[in-house]
Amino acid sequence: MTPAFFFSLFLSMTAVCLRAAVIRDISDESLSFSVIIERVNANSSKVLIHGDIVPASTRNADPCTATGCKWPKIGSYVFVPVSIGSEYNDQERSIIINALLTFHNSTCIRFVWRTNQPDFIHFFSGPGCYSQLGRQSRGQVISLQRNGCLFQSTVQHEVLHALGFHHEQVRSDRDQYVTILSGNIIPGQEGNFVKVPTNNLQTPYDFTSVMHYGSFTFSKNGQPTIVAKSNPNLNFGNAFQMSASDVARVKRLYGCCE
Ligand SMILES: [Zn+2]
């Protein structure tokens, strides 16, 4: 069977669930995704870097997209095989699938059900919300813990990591736009704020990115850890969905037709 068949199958299985999942997502997400991820992962037994990224010995950042961690493009589309753990109920499964469909609607990424493809993403309910950066060989996981991580923004965030994207606040040019207040960071969490030599794909620094953490992420004292240089009172890190720049970056990295 062709990838196109799986794409069709994928859509047909999920269309009826779209409305219910979107309503649940918005109503439940009174907290920003970065707060959700930080809170859920605070109790995680998983070793994570940058808050929700599984460390890899061979790859650790967006620069990996220049050396092999992109997903392959076949014709006009980038096919990413996926599987979803049986531990999720129908509503939880719908949230994941509908979040994946937002990529179909805005980019050339096409998630297809995995059969025997060697590289794939498996969604499961692990200890927290986390992902790996870019495509890994022989499969990889995205953990979306039940009762904690199942929101459209969180799914999009972790999927963007798997597509090769890092957090907005660690991008290479961030020092022009934000100040990191190291004195307010929880001791031991400073590594979450280390800048990465990212490829920013000619997109502007974006406070509305679903990849941008909030001002108080990893704060030890209730004071901000990240402030905008243009406006110290700017409230950010509250995205409920991918921003226009998030979408533009996916399209540019993967050469989607504009
Ligand atoms: Zn993240």
Residues whose N, C-alpha, C, O or C-beta is under 5 A from the ligand:
A	BS01	ZN	H50 D52
